[in-house]
Amino acid sequence: MDNPVTSFLREHPRVIFSPKSVARHTGMQLKNVVRIAHNNSNIRLARAREVGGGGRNLTLLTIKHEE
């Protein structure tokens, strides 16, 4: 059974979202989105450099894709 975070990210492959954006689109609390993301092997934490940010402390989520 998929959780709402994984389902949302699968609908938008190769797109990187912040946890706050995912929480807003899924209607979940931010802390639950972060908890699910850290405990799910299908969700990858993206690096800030992938979106052009120079910061190191950004939490960004994307779905792992099969190549």
Secondary structure, DSSP 8 states (H G I E B T S, - for coil): ---HHHHHHHHSTT--B-HHHHHHHHT--HHHHHHHHHH-TTEEEE-GGGGT---S---EEEE----
